[in-house]
Amino acid sequence: MATKPIDSELVRSLAHLLDETNLTEIEYDTGSIRIRVARQGVPVTVQHAPAAAIAAAPVAQPAAAADDAASHPGAVTSPMVGVTYMAPEPGAAKFIEVGQTVSEGQTLMLIEAMKTFNPIRAPRGGKITRILVTDGQPVEFGEPLAIIE
């Protein structure tokens, strides 16, 4: 059985995509070829610190805030993994601002996935009370993006 040569350019492209999106692994499968590129875990350095310094560090707060926002009834969540863009092009006005009233179907932001810009539309009308992402921020599937009340 003859083996096919490795398409090093494809592997480089997939590795670059990992870096762009902050993913930990990506898989490409055409049926005849399957390539999986995974990022190695980052080594963790453990340093001993005084107990008072450890107790003072609020580590779980960002996760709790994200969980809080995701369970909010007005949360708009990401339908895909990608990178958020708050304006249609660099230097242009943002799609939304906190305090703005939006209508159902209005574009809130764009998510770039696989070099395609996907509009994220308001699932309902209301007032934008929180924007939970920033321009150029990588997002995961189901991550809360904004709150509409």
C-alpha positions in Angstrom: 0.0 0.0 0.0 1.6 3.3 -1.1 1.4 6.2 1.2 0.6 9.7 0.0 3.0 12.5 0.7 2.0 14.9 3.5 0.6 18.2 2.3 2.8 20.4 4.4 1.1 23.6 3.2 -2.3 22.3 4.4 -0.9 21.4 7.8 0.7 24.9 8.0 -2.7 26.5 7.1 -4.5 24.4 9.7 -1.8 25.3 12.4 -2.2 29.0 11.4 -6.0 28.7 11.8 -5.4 27.3 15.3 -3.4 30.3 16.2 -5.9 32.8 14.7 -8.9 31.3 16.5 -7.2 30.1 19.8 -8.6 26.6 19.2 -6.8 23.7 20.8 -7.3 21.3 17.9 -8.7 21.1 14.4 -9.5 18.2 12.1 -9.7 18.2 8.3 -11.3 15.2 6.5 -12.1 14.7 2.8 -12.8 11.0 3.0 -9.5 10.0 1.4 -7.3 12.1 3.7 -7.7 13.0 7.3 -5.4 15.5 9.1 -5.7 16.4 12.8 -3.6 19.3 14.2 -3.6 19.7 18.0 -1.9 22.2 20.2 0.2 20.8 23.0 -0.8 21.8 26.5 1.1 24.8 27.9 3.4 23.8 30.7 2.2 25.1 34.0 4.7 26.5 36.5 3.7 26.1 40.1 5.0 28.7 42.5 4.4 28.6 46.2 2.8 31.8 47.4 1.6 32.9 50.9 -1.9 31.7 51.7 -3.2 35.3 52.0 -2.2 36.0 48.4 -4.0 32.9 47.1 -7.2 33.7 49.1 -7.2 37.3 47.7 -7.1 36.2 44.0 -10.7 36.2 42.5 -10.1 33.4 40.0 -13.7 32.1 39.5 -15.4 35.5 39.0 -15.0 35.7 35.1 -16.4 32.2 34.7 -19.3 33.0 37.0 -20.1 36.2 35.1 -20.1 34.2 31.8 -22.4 31.6 33.3 -24.7 34.3 34.6 -24.9 35.9 31.1 -25.4 32.6 29.3 -28.4 31.8 31.5 -30.0 35.3 31.1 -33.2 35.0 29.1 -32.1 37.9 26.8 -28.7 36.4 26.0 -27.6 36.2 22.4 -25.2 33.3 22.1 -22.7 32.4 19.4 -23.9 29.9 16.9 -20.3 29.0 15.9 -16.6 29.1 16.8 -14.9 32.2 15.3 -13.8 35.7 15.8 -16.1 38.6 16.5 -16.2 41.9 14.6 -18.3 44.7 15.9 -18.3 46.8 12.7 -18.7 46.0 9.0 -15.1 47.2 8.3 -12.2 48.8 10.1 -13.0 52.4 11.0 -16.7 52.1 10.4 -19.4 52.7 13.1 -20.2 49.7 15.3 -23.3 47.7 14.6 -24.6 48.1 18.2 -23.9 50.1 21.4 -25.0 49.6 24.9 -28.4 51.4 25.4 -29.3 51.1 21.8 -32.7 49.7 20.8 -32.6 47.0 18.2 -35.3 45.3 16.1 -35.6 41.6 15.4 -33.3 40.5 12.6 -31.0 43.5 13.0 -27.3 42.7 12.6 -25.6 42.9 16.0 -22.0 41.8 14.9 -20.2 39.5 12.6 -18.4 36.3 13.4 -15.6 35.2 11.0 -15.3 31.5 10.7 -13.2 29.8 8.0 -12.7 33.2 6.2 -16.5 33.7 6.0 -18.2 36.7 7.8 -21.5 35.5 9.3 -23.9 38.1 10.5 -25.3 37.6 14.0 -28.8 38.9 14.0 -31.0 39.9 16.9 -33.4 37.1 17.8 -35.9 39.6 19.2 -36.3 43.3 19.5 -35.3 45.2 22.6 -32.6 47.3 24.3 -28.9 46.3 24.3 -28.0 46.2 28.0 -24.6 44.5 27.8 -22.1 43.6 25.1 -20.0 40.7 26.4 -17.4 40.5 23.6 -14.9 42.9 22.0 -13.8 43.5 18.5 -11.4 40.7 17.3 -12.2 38.4 20.3 -12.3 34.7 19.6 -15.6 33.0 20.7 -16.8 29.5 21.2 -20.1 27.9 20.3 -22.8 28.9 22.8 -20.7 31.7 24.3 -22.9 34.7 25.3 -22.3 37.7 23.0 -24.8 40.3 24.2 -27.9 40.8 26.3 -31.1 42.2 24.9 -33.9 43.2 27.3 
